[in-house]
Amino acid sequence: MNPALTRRRFLQGTGAAALVLSLDYLRLPAAADSGGSGSIPLPSDYRGWEDVYRQHWQWDKVTKGTHLRANCAAACSWDVYVKDGIAWREEQAAVYSQTNAGLPDFGPRGCQKGACHSALSYGPARLKYPLKRVGPRGSGQWQRISWEAALNEIADAVIDTIAADGPGAIAYDFGTNIDFGPSSSGELLLFSLLGAPTLDTLSGVGDMPMGAVQTWGLVNVDGTADDWFHSDYIIVWSMNPNYARIPEAHFLWEARYRGAQVVNITPDYNATAIHCDGWLNPRPGTDAALGLAMAQVIVSEQLYDAAYVKEQTDLPLLVRDDSRRFLRQSDVQPGGKDDIFYCWDEASGGAVEVPGSMGHSLQSLRLRTGRFFGVEIRPALTGSYTVPLAGGQLVAVRPVFELLKAQLDSYTPERAAQITGVGPQSIRRVAREFAKARAGLILASFGSCKHYHTDLMQRAMILLLALCGHQGKRGGGLRLSAMWSMFGFESLASGFEMNPLYRLALKFYRPSVRMVEGVMRQVARSERPFQPYALWLWYHAGMAEVAGKAGWSDPSLPRPPQEYLKEALGKGWMPLHLQPDKEPKIFFATAANPLRRWAAPQVAERVLWPKLQLIVSTNFRMSTTALKSDIVLPAAAYYEKRGIKYGQSYLPYIVFGDKAVEPLAEAKSEWEIYGRLAEVIQQRARARGLGPYRGVLGEERDLATLYERWTFNGRFDWRDDVTALEHIVSNSSQTQGLTWSDAAQRGAVRIQDIGLYGPGTAVCSDFEPGQSVYPSQWFVEHKEPWPTLTGRQQFYLDHPWFLEMREALPVHKDPPPAGGRYPLQLSGGHTRWSIHAIWRDQPFMLQLQRGEPVIYMNDEDAAARGLRDHDRARVFNDLGEFEVIVKRSPAVRPGQIISYHAWEPYQFRGWRGHQEVVVSPLKPLHLVGDYGHLSYRMYYASPCYNPRGTAVEVQRVGD
């Protein structure tokens, strides 16, 4: 080293160089657009890095912003510092307060990703101009085109496709990166008006909680994060808050400081487990066995809440010994109904109808019978009884609880220890503690949704809560997720306006959850063509050869999955809006990155991509999907447009993002992009004299009036997003009495009400100012029936398919050998350093990790394969392979490897990402659609993507 180069001089020199480079970096957009509109003006008085220091804390303005179309549940408000038309930096905004003096407040909120979005916005992956592919897909050969040319070409393709093949040949994937503002509503409205199928991405990304759907008739359930503070026993199960819920995690640890016991259930000793009081590490995919063993302890030791079980669950309902079906009114009365059920009444000594079911006249969980329902029912949980049927013959019946007890005998802690690897003493300790808790809480989130048998795992979790009476209690219950569904957004996104008289009536009368579910199912059948994602991929993207391959599916299936799928489609249980003999022609991905997300994307590229005549990607950054598209449309980044962050129930606030700076170069908001596209389609359809056509549901559509309907007959305009925002804010109960100007200035506003039950709003509780929000109050305290067939938390599903597959009650089944017979199981989780792929290549985030894709692997497993830390390895199975760096860790369970999600395929060698080995087999039971509450509608009850548990082997590269 040069002796004259001191440490101080070295740091001074590198610091100055970094500042000068940052100036050059910020010049790039202007240089790329020599004098064109949208370029960033660089002030002339910046002569060097010294000027940056002199003006470092001088700002032209500070704007309230948030990260609008990032699928992060946190919803954090930021102060965005702007100078010379550039968003230079952001800081967490202190806009939150305590719900009451006895609860922790919600600040600070924010993470390392949000703190560098300003840098991401000006990064090398940023899209600035409309691009058209001029070479093969994925070649990187692009031509910059004008917005007029791009929209004209897309509009003509849409018109041609509808004229030749119908709107079913167009598919729209909006992913999960949505907001509740104009950007998302504008595009959702356009595709709704076109009648083109919207791919149901909740199940498509693996966020469908099928156990909650099957047991509760609810797709999500949650409350506010400060309600965790009321719990005295918390199980963190298939969730890693210190990674994936950074702004909420402090509530967990504050509850622990207050005295709550916190137990973590996860195979690996993760960043959350190290802070917990207890840790159970079952083998991957054996969670149901663990939960059922805990239930066995609670039942055998009579630790359950009998009164809660009798009123709130189906465990007292009678089941016939001969058919294993519920005893129904149609069994015991001529002309009786199939949706009225019975329990054995200890008071009268006979079988009596139980109120609250779908067909019962008394829509209440209150256990009453007799004339005017004035007689109390005392349901029996145990015993065997004889009941006369309509034809005079006698049939033996017994309560579901008796069947459950017999089944739980197979899941003693000793037996479960053999399955899970968790010691029987630990199982008994946690079961007893949870049963005796005042308010037991299970934090599960979306990590519990991504297994093949995720329904069985969640049904076991819910069974624990029901036995202990924890669901529907402040500080208790299962927390998966829920949203504050803003009616103003939903109306703008669907083109629906409610009659003012109905709106007035809703101020005084709340329709039941069951009533709203009925309306949503009707809309799904007649107005809004949502498409279960797995079925579309199965028939049109080659996934039948992967998800249905013999040897990779559940070996316990009595029939191949193809037979169940054929039966489900034949009976109309599931929609397929583009028949198998037709081909999709246009694919839109907006703020979505399916080639990063899909299972086996190499198969989709081989089978689906050649069928598509046009692939359009709209994003603010170049993703893998965009790189392999035909036209790429540059969207405004989060600080370059106005919007409303989607409201997750963790936070009792709605968070707003104002426009801090103009869109970079020629980028535009999605509100403008898709409003202009609607206008161009209408203009060009009229010029061609096209008339009305039929949508995939048989409804009439008309391209000649498309833009008129998009604007609500002139009320809205793509040039004006503020009017749309005013509509959303003024028509949503959470923000009633607020104007957009006030919202933008404040950044976040505490909700005024929860609002009606809706597609994502499954809180199902009253809003009380000054109190935390906990789920399921309507059912437990107000006695409203659960929206299930029986009206109760339904653990016994007597559909013929569930009986055939021996899953009428929750059981444990091993994960299928997805990908072949290999010794290791690939699992994952939400990464700490990105929100999906958005920040995955951001330099600051890469510096906090190894800078390239890695897998975490147990030391012993790695040593057995001759792998040292940071060796390059090949991960493979019968489906595919990828190369990756190995990070050895004793925190990983033997037999497990972990690949945290969302690495872009282009970050791997050969662009082969970790999804290339993922099979995601189809579980036939998720196709059931003729069983009370099990009936498909958007965001509800469809086959779920299940990447966890994929079978793989790992080999050092070069061996």
N, C-alpha and C positions, 0 to 999 in steps of 0.2 A: 504494500500500500504506500502511496505517496505520503512521506512524513509531513508534508505541508498541509495535507487534507485532514483537518481535525474533525472530530465528531460534530462540533457545532457548525462548522462550515459545510459539512456533508448534509446535515439536516436543513440548513438554510437553503442550500442549492436544490435539494430535492423538493422542498416545500415550494420554492419559487417555480420550479419546473412544473409541478403539479398544477399550480394556479394558472400558469400560462397555457398548459395543455387544456385546462378546463375552459379557458377562453376560446381556444381553437375548437374545442369540442362543441361549444355552444354556437360557433360560427357555422358549423356544418349545414344545418338546415337552410340558412340563408345562401350559402354557397351553392347548394344543390338546386336552388330555385332563383337563379340570378335575376333579382328584381321582380320576380313574379309575386302574385298576390299570396298572402298567407305567410311570407317569410318573416323571420324574427329580426326586428331592427336592432342592430348592435350600436350602442351610442358611441359617438366619436371621441368622447373624453376618456374612454378606456385606452390608455396608452401602454399599459403594462400591468403586471401583477400588483404593483403598489396601489394602483387605483382601486383594485378589488378590495384590498384591505381598508382603504380610506372610507369606502362607501359600503362596507360589509353589512352594517346594521341600519341602512337607510332603505326604506321600501316605498314604492309607489302606492301600494295598498296591501291589506291583509284580508283574505277572503276565507269564509268558512267552506271547507271542502270535505269530501269523503271519497271512498273508492267504490264508485257506483256499481259497475258491472263486474265486480270481483265476487265470486261465490264464497264470501267470508261471512259467517254468521255474526261476527262481532259488531258491525255497524259503528264505526268509530268516527268521531268528528275531529277534524284537523284544522288548524290555522295555516293557510297557504300564503307564503310570503312572495310577493310579486314585485319585480323591478324590471323596467325596460321590456315589458311584454313577456317576461320569462318567469315561470314558477321555479324559484331558486331553491326553496326548502319548505318543509312543513314541520309543525309541532303539534303535539296532542292538545286539543282544546279542552279547557276546564269548564264544561257546560253541564255537568251532571251533579245531582244532589242525592242525599239519602231519601229513601222512601219514608222512613220515620227514624226517630232518634235511636231506636234499638237495633238498627240494621246498618251494615257497612254501606258506603256510597259506591257509585259506579265508576268513579274515576281512580286513576287515569285509565284511559282506553286507548289502545294502539299497540303496534308491534313493530319489529324491525322492517317488515315488508312495507307497511304504510309509510314508514319514515324515509323511505327512499323511492317513493313513486315518482317524485319529481325527476330523479335521475333516470328511472325507467322510461319516463315519457320522452326523453331525448336520447335514448340509447340506440345502439346500432340496429336493433330488431324493429325499430319503429317504422310503421307504414305511413307514407306521406302522400302518395299519389295513387290513383286508380291504375292497376296493372292488368295487362292481358298476356296470357301465356303465348309464346311464339315458338317454343320448342316442346319436346315431350314433357308430359306431366312430371314434375319433380326435377327437371333439368336445370332450373334456375334461369331460364331464358325468358325474359319479360320485355314487354314494350309498354312504355308509359302512354296512357290514353286519357282523353278528357272524360269528365263526368258525363257529358252528353252522349259520347260514344258508348261508354260503359252501360248506362241506363237504357239506351236504345237497344243495344244488343241483348241485354237481359230481358227487357220487355218483349221483344220479338220472340225470344225463345219461349217465354211463358205463354204468350198468345198461341204460338204454333203448337206447343205441347198440349194445351187445353183443347184446341181445335181438333187435334189428331188423336190424342190418347186420353183426354179428360184430366181433371185436376189431380187424380190419384197418382199420376206419374210424376208429380212434383212432391218432394219431401223436404221438410223444414225442421232443422235441428237448432234450437236456441240454447242448448246446453243447460248449464245451471248458473252461468254468469249473467244474471238478470238484475234489474233494479225495479223500483216501483214508480218510475218516472216515464216521461215521454219516449225515451230511447227504446225501452223494451215494449211499451204499449203500442207504439207505432208499428213495429214489425209484426207483433202478435196480431194486431188488428188486420193488417194487410193479408196475411196468410189465412186468417179466419174468413175474410171476405172472399178470397179466391176459392175457398173450399178445398184447399190443399191439406193433406194430412200433416198434422203436427206430431212429430215423434215424441213420445212420452219419456222425457229424459229423467224423471225421478227414478223410475225403475231402470232406465238405461245406464245410469251412472252407479247403480247399486245402492240407492238411498231409500228403497221401498221397505218399510218395516213390516214384513208380512206377518210376523207374529202378532203385532198390534192389530193389523187388519183382521186376522182370523179370530182373535179373542175379543176385541173391543169394537170392531167395525169402524175403527179410526185409523187414519193413515199416519198421524203424528200425534204426540201428546207432550206437553211441556208447560212450564211456568217461567217465572223470572228467576235469574240467578241468585238474587238476594234471598230468595226463599230457601236456598240450601242452608242458610244460617239457622233456620228453625229445626233442622234435622239433628238427631243425636246419634244416628248410625248411617253412614254413607258407604255404599259399595260402588266403586268405580269399575265398571265392567265393560270391556271392549271399548274403552275410551281413554284418551291420553290428553287431559286438559292442558298440561304444561307444554304440549306441542301444538295442539289443534284448537284450544280455547284459551289462548293467552290472556285476553282481557277479562275473562270470567274466572280464571283459576284462583285468584286471590280469595274469592268467596269460599272456595273449598277449604283453603288453609285457614281462613278466619273462623270457619265453622269448627275446624279441628282445634284451633287455639281456645275456642269457647268450650270445648269439651267433647265434641263429637268424635266418635271412633270412625276412622277412614280405612277401608280395606280395598285393596286393588286386586282385581282378578284379570290376569293377562299372562300369556305364556312367557313373555320377556320381562326383565326387570327394567322398566322404562323410566323416563324422566319424571313421571308421576308417582310410580311405585316407590321411589327412593324416599318420598316424604310421608308415606302412609304408615299407619299403625300395624297393618297386616298385609300380607301378599300371598295370594294363592295362584300358582302357575300351572293351570291344566294344560295338557297337550292340546295343540291347535285343533279346533273343531269338536272338542268334547265338552263344551260349556253346558249343553243340555243335561248331560249325565251329572255334572256337578250340581246344577240347580235342582234336579230331581232328587239327588241324594240329600240336599238340604231340606227339601220338602218332606222327604221320608222321615227325617229326624223330627221335624215340626209336627207331623201328623202322628207318628208313633208315640211321641212324648206328650201329645195333646196340648201343644203350645199354640194351637191355632185359635183364631177369633171366630167362634161358632156363629155368633149373631151376624157378623159381617158376611161370613160365607153363605149363610142361609138367605140373606136378603140380596146380596150383590152378585152372586155367582150362580151358575147353572148346576153346581154340585148337588143340590137337593132334587133336581129334576129326575124323573123316573125313566129308566131305560129297559126295554123289553129284553128278556134273556134269550128269546128265540131268534130275533132279527138283529139285535144290538142297536136298534133304532130307538129314538125317543118315543115314549108313549104320547101319542097325539090325540086331539079331539076326534080326528077322522077315524081313529082306531076304536073309539068307545061310543061314538054317536053316529047314526046314519046321516050322511050328508055333512059330517063335521069337517072342521078346517084342519089343514096340515100345519098351521103355524100357531097353534095353541097347545100348551104343554101342561104337564101335571107334576105335582109332588105328593108325597104321602103326608097327610095332615094328622099329626099325633093327637090333636084335640078331638077330631071327629072320627078318627080311626079308618079313614078311607082316602082314596085319591081325589084331589081337588085341582081345579085349574089354577095355574099360577099367573097372576096379572103381569102386564108389561111386555109380553111377546108381540111380534109383529101383527098377529091377528086378533089380539085380545081387545075387548072394548075398554078396559081400564088401562090406560097408558101411565102406569105408575109402578114403582118397585115396592110399594107398601103391600105387605102380605095380608091381603084382605080377600074375603069371599062372601058368599051369601047375597041376599037381596040388598041392593044399594051398597054392597061391599062393606057391610057393617060388622062382619065376623072376622076375627083375627085368625090367621093360619099359623100353625106351628109345624114347619117342615121337618121331617126326619132326614137325617144325614146317613143313617145306617139302617141295615135290615134288609129283608127280602119279603116281598108281598105278592098277593095274587089279585088281579084286577079282571073283571068281566069285560069282554070286548063286545062290539056292536052285534056280532053274530051269535052271542051267547056263550062262546067258549071262554075259558079262563087262560090267562097268560101270567107268567111269573115276571115280576119287575123288581128293580132295585135302584136306589139313587146313584147318580154319577159318582158321588163320594165313595161308595163301596167299590166301584170299579177302579177309582183312583188309588184307594188304599191297596188293593190287590196288585196294581201295577207298580206302585212304589216299593213293594216288597222286593222287586228286582233291582232296586237302586239303593241298597243299604250303603252306608259310607265305605264299608270294606269292599263291596262290589264296585262302587264308583272309583275307589282308589286304583283298582286294576285298570280301569278305562282312562282315567284322567291323569294319574300320577300324583294326585294330591292326597296327602295322608288322611285317614279317617278321623283322627283326632282334630285336625284343622277343620274338616268339614263340619263336625259336630259343634265345635266352638263357635264358628261363624253363624251357623244356623240358629243356635240357641240365642246368641247375642242379638241377631237380627229380629227374631221373634219377640224378644222381650223389650225391644227398643220402643220408645214413645213415638217416634216418627222415623221410619226407615226409608231411605232414599236409594235408588239405583240410577246412576248416571251411565247411560249406554251410548247415546248418540248414534251416528251413522256407521260407526265401526262394527256394530252388531248386525248390520244389514247385508254384509258383503260375503256371507258364507252360503254354500248350497243349502244347508239345513238351518239357515238363519231363523226360519219360522219356529222350528223346534226350540232353538236356543231362547228366543224371546218369549215363547209360550211358557217355558220353564221359569224365566225371570218373573213374568206376570203372575204365575201361580204362586210363587213365593210371596209376592206383595199381597195377593188376595188372601192367602191363608193367614197372614199376619194383620190384615186390615189396614195396610199402609196406603193403598191407593185412594186418592180423594181426600187426603189429610194434609194440612199445612206442614211443609217440611218433609213430606213423604211422597212415595210413588215412583214410577218409572219416568225418566226424562229422556226423551228421544230427540225431539225438536218440535217447534211449532212457530207459526208466523202470525204477525198482526196483519191479516188480510185487509187491504185498503180497498173499500168498495169503489172509490173514485178511479183507482187504477184498473180494477177488474172491469168496470163499465167501459172505460176508454179502450182497453185491450180487446174487448169482445164486441163493441158496437151496441151494447145494451144500455138502455136508460130505463130506470124504474119509474113507474107511475107515481106522481107526487102523493096521491092518496095512500098508496101502499107504503111509501116511505114514512108518511105521517103515522100510519098504523103501527109500523115497526118500532116506533118510539115507545109504544105502550104495550106491545105484544111481541115476544120473542118466539119465533117458530122453533119447534123441537129439532134436535139434531137429525132425528129420523126423517122429518119432513124435508129438511134441506137436502139430505142425501138423496131422497127421491127425486127432487127437482134436478139435482146435478146429474143423476143417471139418465133422466129424460133428455137433458141437454146433450149428453154424450151420445145418445142414440139418434137424435134428430137434428142437431144444429152444429156441433163442434166436432170435426173428425180428428180426434186424438188416436194415435196408433201405438199400441204396445211395441216398444222398441225391439224386444227380443224376437217377435214374430216377423217384423220387417227384415231384420238381419238374417233370420233363418231362411226365408224364402227368396230374398233378393241379394244378399251379400255373402252367400256361401256358408253361413253358420250351421246349416243342417249337417254338413259333413264334419263339423267340429263339435257343436253342442249336443248333437244326437248320435255321435259315433259309439258303436258298440264297444264295450270295454272301458269307456271313459265316464259312463253314466252310473247312477246309483245301482249297485248290483241287486238291491232288494226289490227293484221294480218288477211287478208281475208281468208287465208288457213293455215293449220298447217305447221310448218317449214319442216317437213318430205317431204311434197309434193313438196315444192320448191327445196329441195335438190335432190330429185329423178329426177325432170325435168332438173336441172342444169347438173347432171351427164349424163343423157340420151342425152342431146344435146352437150355434150363434152365441156361444159364451164369450168369445173374444172376437174383436173386429180385425179384418185384414182388408184394408181399403184399396190395395192394389193386388189383384189376384196373382197366384203363382205363375200363370202363363203370360203375364204382362211384365214389362220391364220399366223400372224407373228411368226417367229421362233427365230431370233436373234435381240437383241437391243444393240446398242452401244451408250454410253453417254460419250463424251469427254469434260472435263472442264464444264460439264453441270450437273444439279441437278434437273431433271424433277419431282421427287417425292416431292420436296420442292416447285416447281413452278406451277405444273398443278392444274387446278380446280378439286375439288373432287378427290384427289389422292387415297382416300380409295376405290373409285369405280374402278379406274385403277388397283389397287393392287388385287382387287377381280376378275376382268374380264380379264385384260391383262396379269398380271404376270404369271398365270398358263399356258397360251399359250406359253410363251417364254421358249425355251429350253436352251438359254444362254443369260445372261445379263452381259455385260462387261462395267465397269466404269473405265475411265482413269482420274486421278486427282492428285493433290499434297496433298490434304487433304481428310480425311474421311468425306463424306457427307451422308445425309440420303439415297440418291440413291445408293451410294457405299455400305452402310451397308446392303442394300437389293439386292445386285448384286451377281453374281456367281463367277466372276473373277474380281479382282481389280488390276489395273496396276498403279504403282507409277510414277507420272510425276515429272520432275524437277521443282523446284520453280522458281520464276521470276528472282532471281539473279544467278541462276545455269545454265542458258542457254542464248544463243544469240537470239536476235529477234528484231522486229520492232513493236512498238506500233501502233495500228490502228489509222489512222489520221482523227480526227474529225475536221470539218471546223472551230470550235471556235478558234483553234490555227493554225496560218499559219506556222507551223513547222511539220516536221516528227521527231519523237523521237525514239531513238535507245537504246537498252539495251545490254550491253556487258556481257560476262560471268565472274562474279566476283569470284565465288567459284565453286568447283566441286559439282555435284549433291549429295545430302545426301544419304548415304548408297547405295542402289541399284536403286535409282530413275534414270530416263532417260528422255531426251527431247522427245516430241511427234514426232519430225522429225525422231529420231532413232527408236522409238517404232513402228511407222506405216510403216517406210521404211523396217524394219526387218520383220514385219508381211507380207508385200507385197512379200518379198523375200521368206519367208517360204511357203506362199500360192503357189507361182509359183513352188517351189521345190517339194512340196507334190502333186500338181496337175499333174506335169510332171511324177512323180513316179507312179501315178495312171492311166496315159495315157488318161487324160481327154482332150476333144477337145473343139472347140468353142461352144458358147451358145448365146442365144438371151437375150438382156436386156429388161427392162420393156417397152421401147419405140420401140422395134423391131430391135434395132441396134445390130450388131455382137460384141461379147466380147470374150475374150480368157484368161483363167487363166494361160495357159502355157507361156504366154508372159507378164504377169502382171507386174513383177518387171522390165523387160526391158523397158516397157512403163513408169513405175513410175520413172525410172532414165533418161528418155528422151534418151534411147538407149546408156546409159553409161555416159552421161554428169554429172549426179548427183549420189551421194552415201550417204547412211544414216550415214556413218562414218564421213562425211564432210559437216557441215552445212554452212561453210564460202562460198563455191562455190555457194550454193543456195542463200545466202544473196547478194553476188556480182551480181547474175542474177537479183534479185529483184531491187536492187539499180540502176544498170546500165540501166535497161529497164523501169524505171518509170520516167515520165516527171518531177515529183516533186523533184527528186534527181539526175537529169541528171548531169553528170560530176563528180559524187562523187564515191569514193571507200568505201568498207566496213570498211577498216582500219581507214580511216578518219572519217567516220560516228561514229564508236564505240568510238573514242577518243573525238569527239566533243559532243556526247550525244544528240544533237538536231540541226537540220539544217532547216533554213527557206526555204519554198517551192520555187522552181524555176518556177513553173507553176501549174495551177489547174489540167490540164489533160483533157482527153475526158470525155464527159458525160458517166456515167456508172450506175450500179445497185444502188450505194449509193451516187454517185456524182451528186447531183441535185442543185448545186449552180447556174449553167447556166449563168455565167458571165465571162467576160474577166479578166485575171490576169494582174494587173498593179503594178509593183514593186514600193514600197513606198506609196501604198494606201491600205486602208482597203478593204475587199471584202464584197460586198452586193449581194443578190440573184436576179435572174430574169432579169438581164440586157439584155440578148440576145433577150428576148421577148419585153421588153418595149422600149429599146433604138434602138436595131437593127431590130426590127419588125419581128423577126422570129416567126412563128406560135407556139403557145403552143401545146404540143403533145396530144391534145384532139380531139374528133370527129369534133368539129366546128373550131378548131384552136385557140379558145379563152378561157379565163377563163370562164368555162361553169357552170352556175348556174342552168340552166334548163336541166334536164335529162329526155328525153321523151321516155325512154325505157318503154315497157308495164308494167313491174313490178313496176317501180317507179311511174307510173301513177296509177296503181292499189292500191298501198300503200299510195298514196297522199304525196309522197316525191319528186315529180318532181322539185319543188323549196324547198329550206330549210325551215323547219318548226320546231316547238317544239313538242316533244312527251315525256310523262312521262317515267321514267325508268320502265321496266317490273318488276313484283313482283317476282324477282328471289330468290327462296328459300321459298316462301310462303308469306302470308299476315302478316307481322310483322312491328312494328312501327319505328324501327331504320334502318338506312342505314349504312352499313359498307363501309368505304372508306379507303384510304391509301396513300402511297407515298414512294419515295425512302428514306430509312433511312439515318440518318446523320452519323451513326457509323459503317457502313459496305458497301462494294460494293457487292450487292446481299448477298449471305450467306457466302462469303469467310471469312470475319472478324467477323461474327455474334457471334462466341463463343470465340473470342480473349479476354483474361482477361483484358488487358488495356482498350479495348473498352467497355467491360461490366461494368468497374468501372466508366465510364462516364455517365451511365444511371442506371436503377434499377437492372441490372444484370440478368434479365429474361424477357420473353415476357410480354408486357403490351398493354392495349388499352387506348386511351385517350377518355374521356367521359365528356360531359357537366355537370356542377355541379347540375343543376336542374334535368336533366335526372337521374343522379346517386342518388340524394336524394330521388326522387320518387320511387326508387327501393331499398332504404335502404342501399345503397353502400357508404362506406367511402373510403377515399384515401387509397390505397394499399390493399383493400379487394380483395380476390380471387373470381372471377366471372365465370359463365358459359355463353358463347356466343353460341346461337343455332338458328337453323331454321329447316325446314322440311328435309333438306339434311344431316345435321351433326351438330357437336358441338366441342368446345374446351374450355379449362380452361385457365384463364389468370389473371394477376394482373390489377386492375383498377387504372388509374391515372386520378383523377378528374381535370378538367381544364375549367375555364370560357372562354378560347379561342376557344373551340370547339362549333360548332353550335348545338343548340338543335335539336334532331332527328338524329344526326350524331355520329358515333363512328369511331375512327381512329386506324388502326393497321398498323404501318409502316412495310414495306415488309421484307421478307427474313429471318425471324426466321426459324431455322431448326426445323422440326417436333420433333426431339428427345429432343428439349429444352422445350417441353410442356409435361404435364402429359399424360401418356398413348401414347405418340408419336402422339397425335392428334393436328395438327397445324391449323393455321387460314385459310388454304386453304380448309379445310374439309367442310366449309359452302358455298364455292364459287361455283356458278352454271355456269356462263359464257354462257348465252343462245346464240343460233345461230341466227344471223340476216340474213335473206334470201337475202337481197339486196346486200350483200357482195359476193354473188355467181354469180352475173351477169357476163357473159363472152363473149357476142356477140355484144357489143355495142362500136364500135370504140376503144377508149382508155381503156375501161373496159374489159380487157382480161388478164387472169392470166399469169404471168411469175414469176420466182423466186423473192422473196422479194417484191411482188407487187400484190395488188388487190386480197386478199383472206380473209376469215372470221377471225376476230381478237378476241383474248382472251380479255374478258371484266369483270374484277373482281369488278370494282367500282359499288356501288349502291346495293350490295347484301342486301336483307332484313333479319334482325336478331332481336332477343330479347336478353336481358342481365339479368341474375339472379344471386344473391349472392349465392355462394356455401354454402350449408347447409340449405338454405331456402326450 
